Amino acid sequence: MKILAVCLGRPETLPGKKYKTGINKLAIQGPVMVDAEGLVGDAILNRKHHGGVDQAVYIQGSLDIDWWSRELGRELHYGMFGENLVIEGLESQALAAGDRFAIGEVLLEITSPRMPCATFAAHMQDPKIVKRYTEAARPGAYARVLNGGMVEAGQSVTYTPYEGERVTMQDMMATYGRKLSETDRARYLSAPVHYKTRDAILAGEI
C-alpha cells in the first residue's frame, strides 16, 4: 500500500456560484507538510463545514476512484473529489472510525465519511451526484492528524484497523440524517468518531 497522489486545492469560483471553493484539488510533486489542520497550502474556504482537526485530511482509495470512473463513464483525475491523499488498493466502505494510517512519521486516524453537498454537485456538474454518491457509500474518509510531518507520492502506507467497536464509513452513510437507535448511539460513542457526531449524539440531535 502506498500514496499514489498528494493533492492540494486553490480558491476558484464554480460556474453559477458566487463563492470560492477549494474542492477541485490537483496532484502535486514533492513533499507537503501535514499539521493538525491538514495539508499546508491546501485551500479550505468554508471553515464551518470543511477542515478542522477532525477532518483535517480527506483520504480516497484508488479502488473507489476506479469504481466511480466506471460508474460515471469518464476518467477522474486524482483530487477530483476533493481528496488530499489517494492510497493504492484502498476501498473506503469498510474503513472504520479509529482505523489508522502511518505514512513515514505522519499518523492519521479515521473519523468520518465525506458527505456530498451542493458544492460537490456543482463541481461535478451533475445535480444527481449527491444522491448517487450517498447511495453508493464509497465516500472516502476524513482523518485527524495524530502526528504531523511530510507526505509525498510514492511513500509506503501502513494500515492498522481499530480494535474496538467498528463503526464503518458505510454505517455512517446509511444512518446520515436519521435518528440513531440506542444501540447505534452506544456504538458510535464507543468509537473515536468525529467530534461533531459525538456532540450531536450527546445533545440528542441524532
ABEGO torsion letter per residue (X at the ends): XBBABBBBBBBBBBBGBABBBAABBBBBBEBBBBBAAEBBGBBBABAAABEEAABABBBBBAAAAAAAAAAAGBBBBBGAAGBABBBBGBBAAABBBGBBBBBEABBBBBABBBBBBAAAAAAAGBAAAAAAAAAAGBAEBBBBBABBEBBBBGBBBBBBBBABBBBBAAAAAAABGBBBBAAAAAAAAABBBBAAAAAAAAAGAX
